[in-house]
Amino acid sequence: MRLKNPFGRSNKQHRTMDQEQLNNEPENVAGQESATQEEQQPDMAADERATDPELLKGELDALRTEQAALHDKYMRLFAEFDNFRKRTAKEKLEMLQMAGAGTLQSVLPVMDDLERAIANNASVDDAETVKQGVVLIHQKFMHILQGQGVKRMDAKGAPFDPELHEAITKAPAPEPGSKGSVLDVIESGYTLNDKVIRYAKVIVGE
């Protein structure tokens, strides 16, 4: 009685398949080795470039050229900025020095009038004439100041305001309504474009 093969195949068939696998193994191994060599070729080429003195020298020269160009560009930009900074500082200083030139030029005619008045008063005995001349010069000067944005405060009789006035002293108020008000002005206050440039020195009623 013959026993059946439990795997459904004869021993002969198994031997045939094993032999085919053995025959195919060299081809598989050769294919794997070929693929491995192909993968390693780019790495080997990169390693060769990395160790090639000529290639390294060329890359180094290129980097040095680029570095020199960047350094030259930086130095030129630095020089331009330094020149700009110096020029700006000089212009700012000149502006500060000449800021009052316009005002001074407008005041010079008043100086001319004063000099003429002094020269004429030497031969004038009439005090009224001298007084009128001084009043005219004062009016002209105030007109020039107003043209520059300068205004004189009208402090007398106004309520005391610490934002505008500086109390020099206090005096008895002549009437109850004058308490806390400016009785007299010792020194006029002035504003420039509505900003205080000098506080009015005043006497305040109490």
FENURJO-V767108 format. One record per residue. N is the residue number from 1. RES is the residue in one letter. SS is DSSP state (H for helix, E for strand, C for the rest). NEAR is the number of other ideal C-beta (glycine too) atoms within 12 Angstrom. D_FIRST is the distance of its C-alpha to the first C-alpha in Angstrom with 2 decimals. Layout:
BEGIN
N|RES|SS|NEAR|D_FIRST + N|RES|SS|NEAR|D_FIRST
END
This chain:
BEGIN
1|M|C|3|0.00 + 2|R|C|5|3.83 + 3|L|C|7|6.61 + 4|K|C|9|9.69 + 5|N|C|12|12.91 + 6|P|C|8|15.23 + 7|F|C|10|18.24 + 8|G|C|8|17.18 + 9|R|C|14|17.82 + 10|S|C|15|16.16 + 11|N|H|13|17.45 + 12|K|H|11|19.32 + 13|Q|H|14|21.18 + 14|H|H|15|22.21 + 15|R|H|13|23.52 + 16|T|H|14|25.51 + 17|M|H|16|27.11 + 18|D|H|15|28.06 + 19|Q|H|13|29.67 + 20|E|H|13|31.68 + 21|Q|H|14|32.93 + 22|L|H|14|34.08 + 23|N|H|12|35.85 + 24|N|H|14|37.60 + 25|E|H|14|38.78 + 26|P|H|12|41.74 + 27|E|H|14|42.97 + 28|N|H|14|42.83 + 29|V|H|13|44.61 + 30|A|H|13|47.18 + 31|G|H|14|47.83 + 32|Q|H|14|48.39 + 33|E|H|14|50.72 + 34|S|H|14|52.65 + 35|A|H|13|53.11 + 36|T|H|14|54.26 + 37|Q|H|14|56.74 + 38|E|H|14|58.10 + 39|E|H|13|58.63 + 40|Q|H|14|60.38 + 41|Q|H|14|62.68 + 42|P|H|12|65.10 + 43|D|H|14|65.33 + 44|M|H|15|66.06 + 45|A|H|15|68.68 + 46|A|H|13|70.30 + 47|D|H|13|70.35 + 48|E|H|15|71.96 + 49|R|H|16|74.63 + 50|A|H|13|75.26 + 51|T|H|12|75.89 + 52|D|C|14|77.73 + 53|P|H|12|81.39 + 54|E|H|12|82.77 + 55|L|H|17|80.95 + 56|L|H|15|81.95 + 57|K|H|12|85.54 + 58|G|H|14|85.60 + 59|E|H|16|84.30 + 60|L|H|14|86.80 + 61|D|H|14|89.65 + 62|A|H|14|88.68 + 63|L|H|14|88.63 + 64|R|H|14|91.98 + 65|T|H|14|93.48 + 66|E|H|14|92.23 + 67|Q|H|14|93.55 + 68|A|H|14|96.93 + 69|A|H|14|97.16 + 70|L|H|14|96.36 + 71|H|H|14|98.88 + 72|D|H|14|101.54 + 73|K|H|14|100.89 + 74|Y|H|14|101.12 + 75|M|H|14|104.38 + 76|R|H|14|105.92 + 77|L|H|14|104.95 + 78|F|H|14|106.32 + 79|A|H|14|109.58 + 80|E|H|14|109.93 + 81|F|H|14|109.34 + 82|D|H|14|111.82 + 83|N|H|14|114.44 + 84|F|H|14|113.82 + 85|R|H|14|114.22 + 86|K|H|14|117.47 + 87|R|H|14|118.83 + 88|T|H|14|118.03 + 89|A|H|14|119.67 + 90|K|H|14|122.76 + 91|E|H|14|123.03 + 92|K|H|14|122.65 + 93|L|H|13|125.41 + 94|E|H|13|127.67 + 95|M|H|13|127.08 + 96|L|H|12|128.01 + 97|Q|H|12|131.09 + 98|M|C|14|132.22 + 99|A|C|12|131.20 + 100|G|C|14|134.81 + 101|A|H|14|136.38 + 102|G|H|14|136.89 + 103|T|H|19|138.50 + 104|L|H|16|140.78 + 105|Q|H|16|141.87 + 106|S|H|22|142.82 + 107|V|H|24|144.84 + 108|L|H|17|146.83 + 109|P|H|18|149.35 + 110|V|H|25|150.25 + 111|M|H|18|151.00 + 112|D|H|17|153.21 + 113|D|H|23|155.10 + 114|L|H|21|155.64 + 115|E|H|16|157.00 + 116|R|H|18|159.37 + 117|A|H|25|160.49 + 118|I|H|17|161.25 + 119|A|H|13|163.25 + 120|N|H|19|165.20 + 121|N|H|20|165.87 + 122|A|C|11|167.78 + 123|S|C|11|170.60 + 124|V|C|17|170.29 + 125|D|C|10|172.36 + 126|D|C|12|171.15 + 127|A|H|11|168.46 + 128|E|H|11|167.41 + 129|T|H|16|166.53 + 130|V|H|19|164.39 + 131|K|H|15|162.68 + 132|Q|H|17|161.86 + 133|G|H|24|160.42 + 134|V|H|22|158.14 + 135|V|H|16|157.00 + 136|L|H|19|156.14 + 137|I|H|27|154.12 + 138|H|H|19|152.26 + 139|Q|H|16|151.44 + 140|K|H|24|150.21 + 141|F|H|26|148.00 + 142|M|H|20|146.49 + 143|H|H|19|145.78 + 144|I|H|24|143.91 + 145|L|H|23|141.85 + 146|Q|H|18|140.95 + 147|G|H|17|139.76 + 148|Q|C|22|137.34 + 149|G|C|17|135.98 + 150|V|E|26|138.19 + 151|K|E|25|139.86 + 152|R|E|24|142.28 + 153|M|C|29|141.57 + 154|D|C|18|144.10 + 155|A|C|35|143.80 + 156|K|C|23|147.22 + 157|G|C|22|147.17 + 158|A|C|23|143.37 + 159|P|E|20|141.26 + 160|F|C|30|140.11 + 161|D|C|21|136.62 + 162|P|C|15|134.98 + 163|E|C|17|132.83 + 164|L|C|29|136.03 + 165|H|E|32|138.78 + 166|E|E|25|139.53 + 167|A|E|26|141.98 + 168|I|E|20|144.61 + 169|T|E|16|146.59 + 170|K|E|19|147.45 + 171|A|E|19|150.79 + 172|P|C|14|152.20 + 173|A|C|20|151.47 + 174|P|C|15|154.70 + 175|E|C|11|153.24 + 176|P|H|11|150.25 + 177|G|H|12|148.34 + 178|S|H|23|148.44 + 179|K|C|18|146.41 + 180|G|C|21|143.22 + 181|S|E|28|144.58 + 182|V|E|37|145.71 + 183|L|E|30|149.47 + 184|D|E|26|150.00 + 185|V|E|28|148.13 + 186|I|E|21|148.73 + 187|E|E|18|146.43 + 188|S|C|26|144.84 + 189|G|C|29|141.08 + 190|Y|E|27|139.23 + 191|T|E|24|135.92 + 192|L|E|19|134.10 + 193|N|C|12|132.07 + 194|D|C|13|132.27 + 195|K|E|15|131.03 + 196|V|E|22|133.43 + 197|I|E|20|134.62 + 198|R|E|20|137.46 + 199|Y|C|26|138.07 + 200|A|E|33|141.51 + 201|K|E|23|143.46 + 202|V|E|34|145.21 + 203|I|E|28|147.29 + 204|V|E|32|145.76 + 205|G|E|26|147.79 + 206|E|C|18|147.29
END
